[in-house]
Amino acid sequence: MPNTQTELALSRRRKIDKMLRGAGINNQTELAQEFGVDVRTILNDLNWLEICAGKIETNGRNKKYADKNCPAPFDLDENKSLAILLAFTALKQYCGSFFSNEISSFFKEEITKKIDGDMAKKFMSNENIIIFNTPHNFIEKTLPIEYNQIIYDLFLARINQQKIKFSYSKPRDDDYEERIIQPYFFVNEEGEWNVWGFCENRQKVRQFKVARIENTERIDETYEIPKEYKSREYFDDCFDNFDDGVMRNFVIQFDEFATPHIDTRLHHKSQKIKALDDGGCEISFKCYGLYAVAKWVYKYMSHAKVIEPPELVEIVKTEAEKMLKNYTTTL
């Protein structure tokens, strides 16, 4: 049985919706008495249904939907309901839970409107069964509360195509530089937010870690976004969303141990994978992001061997030599 004002209202509107698809409604006063509300509440319900479902026509005193097959404002099939649950969980976790209260409130309000009470309760009671493997919890605990406002300001600046000014700290020190940027898009790397945009100080597109931003101030000045930055295709040519401005061909071989982690996944849209006689595999692709690829190769240590480009071979070789020195003891 419904036990809150919201649940009572939704239950009542479902019944009125069913009437409007059938015999219709002839007496709003009697209907109000049946539900134990005043006539104004019934009128509000009818207005809500007309906005959310379809036009209501009046013939004499009888009210019906103009199209009795108009979309129901409540019902979602199980697939759509699961999609909402997944999207809600992804947002809550990948935003670092900075707006978790708002997201949770919105989800519960919408899911209650769209599906019947029993199913809504099942979904809401299972909102924590999906876990994304991201260090967002660590980030949430270490960042100051002002981070919420910074994220909010950056997103609003982008939505309104409005320039924004902020203080940006340099890596490994407390010095800040004032920057004015035109935000283009946002990237969440394992729970850490980054904003990409045109930096008016550097006169080029740069990536900024939101955790290093302080004292945001939106400027009353708009900007236009170049066409190439309006499409997802821009990032499709990058490796792990990193762009160093140089497109390269990459060829990397993996041994039998690492192959199951390579040949079953999409690492880049242009990748081609072929099997090797020793049980390993070779992957080739073309993209931007030399150091992003290097970072990826490091994960597989001795199980990976870079064939090309020569720059990557040298980077990995140099890094391996440095690591070896860290573990070399003098007698």
VOBA-1610 file (N, C-alpha, C; in pm, whole numbers, padded with zeros to 5 digits, always signed):
BEGIN
Met+00086-00120+00000Met+00000+00000+00000Met+00089+00124+00000Pro+00051+00227-00083Pro+00130+00349-00082Pro+00124+00418+00053Asn+00235+00473+00099Asn+00238+00530+00233Asn+00301+00668+00239Thr+00327+00733+00126Thr+00375+00869+00127Thr+00289+00952+00032Gln+00296+01083+00045Gln+00217+01170-00042Gln+00254+01150-00189Thr+00384+01130-00216Thr+00428+01109-00354Thr+00371+00979-00409Glu+00380+00872-00329Glu+00327+00743-00374Glu+00176+00748-00393Leu+00105+00819-00303Leu-00040+00832-00316Leu-00076+00908-00444Ala-00001+01015-00472Ala-00028+01093-00593Ala-00004+01010-00718Leu+00104+00934-00721Leu+00134+00852-00838Leu+00033+00740-00856Ser-00008+00679-00745Ser-00111+00575-00752Ser-00241+00632-00808Arg-00278+00750-00762Arg-00401+00815-00808Arg-00391+00849-00957Arg-00276+00902-00999Arg-00260+00940-01139Arg-00259+00819-01231Arg-00207+00706-01184Arg-00213+00583-01265Arg-00358+00542-01289Lys-00440+00552-01186Lys-00581+00513-01200Lys-00656+00609-01292Ile-00626+00741-01279Ile-00690+00838-01366Ile-00646+00819-01511Asp-00517+00788-01529Asp-00464+00761-01663Asp-00539+00645-01727Lys-00566+00540-01649Lys-00639+00425-01700Lys-00782+00463-01739Met-00845+00549-01658Met-00981+00595-01689Met-00984+00673-01820Leu-00884+00760-01839Leu-00879+00844-01959Leu-00860+00761-02085Arg-00806+00641-02071Arg-00788+00551-02185Arg-00911+00463-02207Gly-01001+00464-02109Gly-01122+00379-02117Gly-01248+00462-02133Ala-01335+00453-02031Ala-01466+00520-02038Ala-01454+00671-02021Gly-01344+00717-01963Gly-01326+00860-01942Gly-01370+00903-01803Ile-01367+01034-01779Ile-01404+01091-01649Ile-01520+01189-01671Asn-01629+01167-01596Asn-01748+01250-01611Asn-01770+01344-01493Asn-01726+01305-01375Asn-01755+01386-01258Asn-01630+01400-01173Gln-01566+01516-01181Gln-01442+01538-01108Gln-01466+01547-00957Thr-01584+01595-00918Thr-01615+01607-00775Thr-01623+01469-00711Glu-01695+01376-00777Glu-01706+01240-00724Glu-01570+01172-00722Leu-01491+01199-00825Leu-01356+01139-00831Leu-01271+01190-00715Ala-01284+01319-00685Ala-01209+01376-00573Ala-01250+01312-00442Gln-01381+01289-00424Gln-01431+01226-00302Gln-01381+01082-00292Glu-01376+01014-00406Glu-01330+00874-00408Glu-01185+00863-00361Phe-01103+00960-00402Phe-00961+00956-00365Phe-00931+01031-00236Gly-01032+01100-00181Gly-01012+01174-00057Gly-00928+01299-00075Val-00942+01367-00189Val-00870+01491-00216Val-00969+01596-00263Asp-00922+01720-00281Asp-01014+01822-00332Asp-01011+01823-00484Val-01105+01895-00544Val-01120+01899-00689Val-00996+01961-00754Arg-00937+02061-00687Arg-00817+02125-00742Arg-00705+02023-00762Thr-00691+01929-00670Thr-00589+01825-00684Thr-00615+01740-00808Ile-00742+01706-00834Ile-00776+01628-00953Ile-00743+01709-01079Leu-00771+01838-01078Leu-00738+01923-01193Leu-00586+01927-01215Asn-00510+01934-01106Asn-00364+01930-01117Asn-00317+01799-01176Asp-00382+01689-01134Asp-00348+01557-01188Asp-00374+01553-01339Leu-00486+01606-01382Leu-00521+01607-01524Leu-00423+01692-01604Asn-00384+01805-01548Asn-00285+01889-01616Asn-00151+01817-01629Trp-00111+01748-01523Trp+00015+01672-01525Trp+00010+01563-01631Leu-00102+01490-01636Leu-00117+01382-01733Leu-00119+01435-01876Glu-00178+01552-01896Glu-00181+01609-02032Glu-00041+01648-02076Ile+00040+01698-01984Ile+00178+01734-02017Ile+00264+01610-02040Cys+00249+01510-01955Cys+00338+01394-01957Cys+00291+01280-02047Ala+00161+01276-02080Ala+00108+01164-02159Ala+00054+01210-02293Gly-00055+01285-02292Gly-00114+01327-02418Gly-00231+01422-02397Lys-00273+01485-02505Lys-00381+01584-02500Lys-00511+01520-02450Ile-00579+01589-02359Ile-00708+01543-02305Ile-00819+01626-02369Glu-00916+01558-02431Glu-01028+01625-02495Glu-01150+01619-02405Thr-01235+01722-02413Thr-01359+01727-02335Thr-01478+01723-02430Asn-01567+01628-02410Asn-01689+01615-02488Asn-01806+01623-02390Gly-01866+01744-02380Gly-01964+01765-02276Gly-01893+01771-02142Arg-01924+01677-02054Arg-01855+01668-01925Arg-01748+01558-01925Asn-01751+01479-02029Asn-01660+01364-02034Asn-01522+01404-02083Lys-01421+01357-02011Lys-01282+01385-02048Lys-01213+01255-02085Lys-01143+01255-02199Lys-01068+01140-02247Lys-00942+01188-02318Tyr-00845+01095-02330Tyr-00729+01125-02414Tyr-00775+01135-02559Ala-00718+01231-02632Ala-00746+01241-02775Ala-00697+01116-02846Asp-00586+01063-02797Asp-00533+00936-02848Asp-00518+00841-02731Lys-00607+00743-02722Lys-00604+00653-02607Lys-00478+00567-02603Asn-00406+00563-02716Asn-00281+00486-02720Asn-00157+00574-02700Cys-00177+00695-02649Cys-00062+00782-02625Cys+00031+00719-02522Pro+00160+00752-02525Pro+00256+00689-02433Pro+00218+00710-02286Ala+00225+00603-02209Ala+00198+00614-02066Ala+00312+00690-01999Pro+00282+00781-01908Pro+00388+00859-01842Pro+00458+00781-01731Phe+00417+00657-01709Phe+00472+00581-01596Phe+00558+00463-01639Asp+00506+00386-01732Asp+00558+00251-01753Asp+00688+00248-01833Leu+00784+00176-01783Leu+00907+00144-01853Leu+00919-00007-01857Asp+00973-00060-01967Asp+00996-00204-01966Asp+01122-00233-01883Glu+01148-00361-01860Glu+01259-00398-01772Glu+01394-00353-01829Asn+01409-00359-01963Asn+01536-00319-02024Asn+01566-00173-01996Lys+01466-00086-02015Lys+01486+00056-01992Lys+01509+00084-01843Ser+01439+00010-01759Ser+01457+00029-01615Ser+01599-00008-01573Leu+01650-00116-01628Leu+01787-00157-01598Leu+01888-00055-01651Ala+01857+00003-01767Ala+01946+00105-01824Ala+01951+00227-01732Ile+01836+00264-01675Ile+01833+00378-01582Ile+01915+00346-01458Leu+01901+00224-01407Leu+01977+00184-01288Leu+02127+00190-01316Leu+02168+00140-01433Leu+02310+00140-01468Leu+02362+00282-01484Ala+02285+00367-01552Ala+02327+00506-01572Ala+02336+00579-01438Phe+02239+00557-01351Phe+02240+00620-01219Phe+02364+00579-01141Thr+02394+00450-01141Thr+02510+00400-01066Thr+02640+00454-01124Ala+02649+00456-01257Ala+02770+00507-01322Ala+02792+00653-01288Leu+02686+00733-01294Leu+02698+00874-01261Leu+02741+00893-01116Lys+02676+00819-01028Lys+02705+00837-00886Lys+02849+00801-00854Gln+02898+00693-00917Gln+03034+00649-00886Gln+03139+00729-00962Tyr+03119+00753-01090Tyr+03222+00819-01168Tyr+03227+00969-01146Cys+03123+01026-01089Cys+03132+01167-01050Cys+03207+01178-00917Gly+03254+01067-00865Gly+03320+01072-00736Gly+03221+01098-00625Ser+03092+01079-00654Ser+02986+01099-00556Ser+02975+01243-00509Phe+03031+01338-00586Phe+03026+01477-00545Phe+02883+01530-00544Phe+02799+01475-00634Phe+02660+01515-00639Phe+02571+01393-00614Ser+02616+01304-00529Ser+02544+01179-00507Ser+02404+01201-00451Asn+02389+01300-00363Asn+02256+01325-00306Asn+02158+01370-00412Glu+02203+01462-00499Glu+02116+01509-00606Glu+02083+01397-00704Ile+02184+01317-00740Ile+02162+01208-00835Ile+02067+01105-00776Ser+02088+01070-00650Ser+02005+00970-00584Ser+01860+01019-00574Ser+01842+01145-00539Ser+01708+01201-00526Ser+01636+01201-00660Phe+01708+01241-00765Phe+01648+01245-00899Phe+01611+01104-00945Phe+01703+01009-00924Phe+01678+00872-00966Phe+01553+00815-00898Lys+01545+00833-00768Lys+01433+00777-00693Lys+01301+00842-00732Glu+01306+00971-00759Glu+01184+01042-00800Glu+01137+00993-00937Glu+01232+00981-01031Glu+01195+00940-01166Glu+01154+00794-01174Ile+01227+00707-01104Ile+01195+00564-01111Ile+01060+00536-01048Thr+01022+00615-00947Thr+00892+00599-00884Thr+00780+00644-00977Lys+00809+00746-01058Lys+00709+00793-01153Lys+00688+00693-01266Lys+00795+00630-01309Lys+00792+00556-01435Lys+00752+00410-01422Ile+00775+00349-01307Ile+00738+00208-01295Ile+00655+00187-01170Asp+00589+00074-01163Asp+00498+00049-01051Asp+00575+00039-00920Gly+00501+00058-00812Gly+00563+00071-00680Gly+00651-00045-00639Asp+00605-00170-00660Asp+00683-00286-00618Asp+00815-00295-00693Met+00809-00273-00826Met+00932-00281-00904Met+01026-00166-00868Ala+00969-00047-00844Ala+01052+00068-00806Ala+01130+00038-00679Lys+01064-00023-00582Lys+01130-00055-00455Lys+01242-00157-00476Lys+01220-00252-00567Lys+01324-00351-00596Lys+01447-00284-00655Phe+01424-00193-00750Phe+01537-00124-00813Phe+01612-00038-00712Met+01538+00036-00631Met+01603+00125-00536Met+01678+00049-00427Ser+01630-00070-00395Ser+01698-00149-00292Ser+01822-00219-00347Asn+01838-00218-00482Asn+01953-00286-00543Asn+02046-00188-00614Glu+02042-00062-00574Glu+02123+00038-00644Glu+02272+00019-00622Asn+02311-00062-00524Asn+02453-00081-00494Asn+02510-00214-00544Ile+02437-00283-00634Ile+02486-00413-00680Ile+02586-00397-00795Ile+02602-00275-00847Ile+02694-00250-00957Ile+02813-00171-00904Ile+02933-00222-00929Ile+03053-00154-00882Ile+03146-00127-01000Phe+03183-00001-01019Phe+03281+00035-01119Phe+03417+00041-01052Asn+03515-00021-01116Asn+03648-00028-01057Asn+03722+00104-01081Thr+03702+00197-00990Thr+03762+00329-01002Thr+03799+00379-00863Pro+03909+00453-00852Pro+03949+00502-00720Pro+03875+00629-00680His+03747+00640-00719His+03672+00762-00689His+03655+00783-00539Asn+03647+00674-00462Asn+03628+00690-00317Asn+03749+00759-00254Phe+03868+00723-00301Phe+03989+00786-00250Phe+03989+00935-00285Ile+03954+00966-00409Ile+03952+01105-00454Ile+03850+01184-00375Glu+03734+01125-00353Glu+03628+01194-00280Glu+03675+01233-00140Lys+03750+01147-00076Lys+03791+01172+00062Lys+03905+01273+00071Thr+03987+01283-00035Thr+04104+01369-00026Thr+04082+01508-00082Leu+03981+01528-00166Leu+03958+01659-00224Leu+03872+01745-00132Pro+03894+01875-00131Pro+03816+01963-00044Pro+03672+01975-00091Ile+03585+02020-00002Ile+03444+02032-00033Ile+03420+02134-00145Glu+03513+02231-00162Glu+03500+02333-00266Glu+03503+02271-00405Tyr+03550+02146-00416Tyr+03557+02077-00545Tyr+03419+02070-00609Asn+03315+02054-00529Asn+03179+02051-00582Asn+03149+02176-00661Gln+03180+02291-00604Gln+03150+02418-00670Gln+03234+02437-00795Ile+03359+02389-00791Ile+03448+02401-00907Ile+03392+02320-01023Ile+03353+02196-00997Ile+03292+02113-01101Ile+03168+02181-01157Tyr+03085+02231-01068Tyr+02961+02298-01107Tyr+02991+02417-01198Asp+03086+02500-01161Asp+03120+02619-01239Asp+03174+02581-01377Leu+03260+02480-01381Leu+03319+02438-01508Leu+03214+02384-01605Phe+03124+02301-01553Phe+03020+02245-01639Phe+02926+02354-01689Leu+02887+02445-01602Leu+02798+02553-01645Leu+02865+02643-01749Ala+02995+02667-01730Ala+03068+02748-01827Ala+03066+02681-01964Arg+03084+02550-01966Arg+03082+02478-02095Arg+02942+02477-02156Ile+02841+02452-02075Ile+02704+02447-02128Ile+02665+02581-02188Asn+02705+02690-02123Asn+02672+02825-02171Asn+02777+02881-02267Gln+02881+02800-02297Gln+02994+02845-02380Gln+03044+02981-02331Gln+03077+02981-02203Gln+03118+03101-02132Gln+03260+03081-02081Lys+03346+03178-02103Lys+03485+03166-02056Lys+03488+03160-01904Ile+03593+03096-01852Ile+03606+03084-01707Ile+03750+03110-01665Lys+03766+03178-01555Lys+03898+03212-01501Lys+03919+03134-01372Phe+04042+03086-01349Phe+04071+03016-01225Phe+04220+03019-01194Ser+04253+02980-01072Ser+04394+02963-01031Ser+04430+02817-01051Tyr+04547+02795-01114Tyr+04587+02657-01145Tyr+04725+02629-01086Ser+04734+02525-01004Ser+04860+02495-00937Ser+04951+02413-01027Lys+05080+02437-01014Lys+05179+02359-01087Lys+05202+02226-01016Pro+05245+02124-01090Pro+05272+01995-01025Pro+05383+02007-00920Arg+05361+01945-00807Arg+05461+01930-00702Arg+05502+02060-00635Asp+05425+02166-00650Asp+05453+02286-00569Asp+05324+02363-00547Asp+05332+02468-00467Asp+05213+02543-00428Asp+05196+02672-00508Asp+05272+02689-00614Asp+05259+02809-00696Asp+05136+02798-00786Tyr+05063+02908-00797Tyr+04942+02910-00879Tyr+04957+03011-00991Glu+04901+02978-01105Glu+04895+03068-01219Glu+04749+03095-01251Glu+04718+03217-01286Glu+04581+03248-01327Glu+04563+03210-01473Arg+04458+03135-01500Arg+04429+03091-01636Arg+04289+03134-01676Ile+04272+03164-01802Ile+04140+03184-01861Ile+04126+03084-01974Ile+04023+03000-01967Ile+04006+02897-02070Ile+03865+02900-02127Gln+03854+02838-02243Gln+03725+02814-02308Gln+03701+02664-02299Pro+03621+02615-02205Pro+03604+02470-02187Pro+03541+02403-02310Tyr+03600+02290-02352Tyr+03548+02215-02466Tyr+03477+02087-02421Phe+03548+02006-02342Phe+03487+01881-02296Phe+03557+01830-02171Phe+03498+01729-02108Phe+03548+01675-01982Phe+03581+01527-01999Val+03685+01485-01929Val+03726+01344-01932Val+03743+01296-01789Asn+03686+01180-01759Asn+03703+01121-01627Asn+03798+01002-01641Glu+03919+01018-01589Glu+04019+00913-01596Glu+04026+00841-01462Glu+03964+00723-01456Glu+03965+00641-01335Glu+03920+00720-01213Gly+03816+00801-01231Gly+03760+00876-01121Gly+03813+01017-01106Glu+03917+01053-01183Glu+03975+01187-01173Glu+03927+01272-01290Trp+03866+01387-01257Trp+03811+01474-01360Trp+03918+01562-01423Asn+03911+01574-01556Asn+03997+01664-01632Asn+03909+01745-01726Val+03946+01870-01747Val+03874+01954-01843Val+03971+01993-01955Trp+03924+01978-02079Trp+04002+02018-02196Trp+03943+02148-02250Gly+04028+02240-02287Gly+03979+02364-02343Gly+04091+02449-02397Phe+04052+02556-02466Phe+04151+02648-02523Phe+04199+02742-02413Cys+04329+02737-02386Cys+04388+02821-02282Cys+04432+02953-02347Glu+04373+03063-02302Glu+04406+03192-02361Glu+04546+03238-02320Asn+04597+03185-02210Asn+04733+03220-02167Asn+04837+03153-02257Arg+04812+03026-02292Arg+04908+02950-02373Arg+04872+02952-02521Gln+04753+03000-02555Gln+04704+03006-02693Gln+04707+02869-02761Lys+04662+02769-02687Lys+04651+02633-02742Lys+04555+02552-02656Val+04509+02441-02709Val+04420+02353-02634Val+04502+02277-02532Arg+04458+02281-02407Arg+04531+02214-02299Arg+04435+02131-02215Gln+04494+02038-02141Gln+04419+01957-02046Gln+04450+02006-01905Phe+04346+02021-01822Phe+04364+02069-01685Phe+04303+01970-01587Lys+04379+01935-01485Lys+04327+01848-01380Lys+04242+01932-01286Val+04117+01893-01270Val+04024+01971-01189Val+04073+01981-01044Ala+04143+01878-00995Ala+04192+01879-00857Ala+04292+01991-00831Arg+04352+02047-00937Arg+04450+02154-00921Arg+04388+02293-00939Ile+04258+02297-00965Ile+04191+02424-00993Ile+04131+02482-00865Glu+04148+02612-00848Glu+04087+02684-00735Glu+04031+02817-00784Asn+03939+02874-00705Asn+03889+03010-00727Asn+03834+03031-00868Thr+03738+02948-00906Thr+03677+02963-01038Thr+03588+03087-01043Glu+03588+03151-01159Glu+03503+03269-01180Glu+03461+03272-01327Arg+03331+03254-01352Arg+03281+03259-01488Arg+03284+03403-01539Ile+03329+03420-01664Ile+03343+03553-01724Ile+03227+03577-01819Asp+03177+03698-01819Asp+03064+03734-01904Asp+03110+03756-02048Glu+03163+03649-02107Glu+03216+03654-02242Glu+03205+03514-02303Thr+03139+03502-02416Thr+03116+03371-02477Thr+03223+03340-02581Tyr+03219+03217-02633Tyr+03317+03173-02731Tyr+03254+03068-02823Glu+03317+03043-02934Glu+03272+02940-03027Glu+03365+02820-03016Ile+03309+02701-03027Ile+03388+02578-03018Ile+03421+02530-03159Pro+03550+02510-03191Pro+03588+02461-03324Pro+03519+02329-03356Lys+03488+02310-03480Lys+03413+02193-03524Lys+03477+02062-03481Glu+03611+02055-03487Glu+03678+01928-03455Glu+03665+01889-03308Tyr+03629+01985-03223Tyr+03616+01954-03082Tyr+03471+01931-03041Lys+03381+01926-03138Lys+03241+01899-03110Lys+03207+01751-03129Ser+03303+01676-03177Ser+03276+01537-03211Ser+03357+01442-03124Arg+03299+01328-03093Arg+03367+01223-03020Arg+03485+01168-03102Glu+03480+01187-03232Glu+03585+01135-03319Glu+03722+01191-03284Tyr+03724+01310-03225Tyr+03852+01369-03186Tyr+03927+01276-03092Phe+03858+01225-02992Phe+03922+01137-02895Phe+03943+00996-02949Asp+03868+00959-03050Asp+03884+00825-03105Asp+04022+00805-03167Asp+04087+00914-03206Asp+04221+00905-03263Asp+04331+00913-03157Cys+04290+00927-03031Cys+04387+00935-02921Cys+04392+00802-02846Phe+04501+00781-02774Phe+04510+00662-02689Phe+04484+00705-02546Asp+04381+00645-02484Asp+04341+00680-02347Asp+04318+00831-02332Asn+04263+00892-02438Asn+04224+01033-02436Asn+04342+01130-02428Phe+04461+01084-02463Phe+04578+01173-02462Phe+04617+01210-02605Asp+04639+01338-02626Asp+04675+01388-02759Asp+04806+01465-02750Asp+04910+01414-02816Asp+05039+01485-02816Asp+05065+01552-02951Gly+04964+01550-03039Gly+04976+01621-03166Gly+05047+01546-03276Val+05094+01424-03250Val+05166+01347-03352Val+05099+01210-03368Met+05056+01180-03490Met+04996+01050-03518Met+05107+00950-03550Arg+05107+00835-03481Arg+05212+00736-03501Arg+05153+00597-03522Asn+05232+00513-03588Asn+05197+00371-03602Asn+05264+00295-03489Phe+05187+00214-03418Phe+05239+00136-03307Phe+05228-00012-03338Val+05336-00085-03307Val+05336-00231-03318Val+05399-00286-03190Ile+05324-00369-03119Ile+05372-00422-02990Ile+05341-00571-02984Gln+05437-00647-02941Gln+05419-00793-02927Gln+05405-00830-02779Phe+05318-00928-02753Phe+05296-00976-02617Phe+05316-01126-02614Asp+05372-01175-02503Asp+05397-01320-02493Asp+05268-01394-02457Glu+05282-01525-02443Glu+05166-01611-02419Glu+05095-01576-02288Phe+05172-01531-02189Phe+05114-01497-02059Phe+05018-01378-02070Ala+05059-01276-02145Ala+04980-01152-02153Ala+04872-01156-02260Thr+04885-01245-02355Thr+04793-01247-02469Thr+04644-01253-02432Pro+04604-01334-02332Pro+04460-01335-02297Pro+04406-01198-02253His+04496-01112-02207His+04452-00978-02166His+04451-00880-02283Ile+04509-00920-02395Ile+04522-00832-02510Ile+04421-00867-02619Asp+04415-00995-02657Asp+04335-01029-02776Asp+04186-01040-02750Thr+04143-01018-02626Thr+03999-01022-02597Thr+03940-00884-02570Arg+04021-00779-02590Arg+03973-00645-02556Arg+03997-00547-02670Leu+03917-00440-02669Leu+03938-00332-02765Leu+04022-00225-02697His+04147-00211-02740His+04238-00113-02682His+04238+00017-02761His+04213+00008-02890His+04198+00125-02975His+04114+00086-03096Lys+04037+00182-03148Lys+03943+00152-03256Lys+04014+00102-03383Ser+04143+00141-03402Ser+04214+00102-03524Ser+04296-00026-03509Gln+04285-00091-03395Gln+04373-00204-03366Gln+04353-00322-03460Lys+04463-00391-03486Lys+04462-00519-03557Lys+04548-00614-03476Ile+04497-00734-03453Ile+04569-00831-03370Ile+04591-00959-03450Lys+04712-01006-03446Lys+04741-01134-03513Lys+04813-01227-03417Ala+04789-01355-03432Ala+04851-01456-03345Ala+04995-01482-03389Leu+05080-01509-03291Leu+05219-01544-03319Leu+05240-01694-03296Asp+05342-01748-03358Asp+05366-01893-03350Asp+05397-01941-03209Asp+05452-01853-03124Asp+05491-01894-02989Asp+05375-01885-02888Gly+05253-01858-02937Gly+05138-01847-02847Gly+05107-01705-02805Gly+05196-01612-02841Gly+05171-01472-02812Gly+05090-01406-02921Cys+05087-01272-02920Cys+05013-01200-03023Cys+05083-01068-03052Glu+05046-01008-03162Glu+05100-00878-03201Glu+04983-00784-03228Ile+04986-00667-03167Ile+04882-00568-03187Ile+04940-00447-03257Ser+04868-00394-03354Ser+04911-00273-03423Ser+04794-00176-03431Phe+04824-00047-03418Phe+04721+00056-03428Phe+04788+00189-03459Lys+04707+00287-03496Lys+04757+00419-03532Lys+04683+00523-03450Cys+04757+00608-03377Cys+04689+00704-03291Cys+04786+00811-03241Tyr+04731+00909-03168Tyr+04808+01007-03093Tyr+04832+00952-02952Gly+04932+01008-02883Gly+04949+00974-02742Gly+05064+00881-02714Leu+05184+00921-02751Leu+05303+00837-02733Leu+05321+00794-02588Tyr+05316+00888-02495Tyr+05342+00853-02355Tyr+05225+00777-02292Ala+05105+00796-02346Ala+04992+00717-02297Ala+05010+00570-02336Val+05060+00545-02457Val+05087+00408-02499Val+05201+00350-02416Ala+05302+00431-02387Ala+05414+00385-02305Ala+05364+00342-02167Lys+05279+00422-02109Lys+05223+00390-01977Lys+05147+00258-01982Trp+05076+00235-02091Trp+05000+00110-02109Trp+05096-00009-02120Val+05204+00008-02195Val+05302-00100-02213Val+05369-00136-02081Tyr+05397-00035-01997Tyr+05463-00060-01869Tyr+05387-00161-01785Lys+05254-00160-01796Lys+05172-00251-01712Lys+05208-00397-01734Tyr+05255-00428-01855Tyr+05281-00568-01889Tyr+05428-00606-01873Met+05511-00510-01831Met+05652-00533-01798Met+05722-00619-01904Ser+05784-00726-01862Ser+05863-00806-01956Ser+05778-00888-02052His+05648-00887-02032His+05559-00963-02120His+05525-00888-02248Ala+05572-00762-02259Ala+05549-00681-02379Ala+05680-00641-02442Lys+05681-00632-02576Lys+05800-00588-02650Lys+05756-00491-02760Val+05806-00369-02754Val+05771-00269-02854Val+05854-00291-02980Ile+05786-00298-03094Ile+05854-00313-03223Ile+05871-00177-03290Glu+05765-00097-03288Glu+05771+00039-03338Glu+05660+00123-03273Pro+05682+00255-03271Pro+05785+00336-03338Pro+05915+00340-03260Pro+06024+00384-03322Pro+06154+00389-03253Pro+06151+00475-03127Glu+06070+00583-03128Glu+06063+00670-03009Glu+06013+00593-02888Leu+05914+00507-02910Leu+05859+00430-02798Leu+05958+00324-02752Val+06029+00263-02847Val+06133+00165-02810Val+06234+00231-02717Glu+06276+00353-02751Glu+06376+00422-02670Glu+06321+00461-02533Ile+06196+00506-02528Ile+06135+00544-02401Ile+06130+00425-02306Val+06082+00310-02356Val+06069+00191-02272Val+06206+00139-02231Lys+06301+00142-02324Lys+06436+00096-02293Lys+06499+00182-02184Thr+06487+00313-02197Thr+06544+00405-02097Thr+06479+00385-01961Glu+06349+00369-01962Glu+06277+00350-01836Glu+06318+00219-01769Ala+06338+00114-01849Ala+06381-00015-01794Ala+06519-00005-01730Glu+06607+00071-01795Glu+06742+00089-01740Glu+06736+00166-01608Lys+06651+00266-01601Lys+06636+00342-01476Lys+06581+00254-01365Met+06486+00168-01399Met+06430+00078-01299Met+06535-00021-01249Leu+06616-00068-01340Leu+06721-00164-01303Leu+06818-00102-01204Lys+06851+00027-01224Lys+06942+00095-01133Lys+06883+00105-00993Asn+06753+00119-00985Asn+06688+00127-00853Asn+06705-00001-00773Tyr+06728-00113-00843Tyr+06738-00242-00774Tyr+06879-00301-00781Thr+06974-00221-00828Thr+07113-00267-00836Thr+07184-00227-00707Thr+07244-00326-00641Thr+07317-00298-00515Thr+07467-00301-00542Thr+07539-00215-00478Thr+07686-00214-00493Thr+07748-00295-00382Leu+07841-00377-00418Leu+07908-00465-00320Leu+08033-00396-00265
//
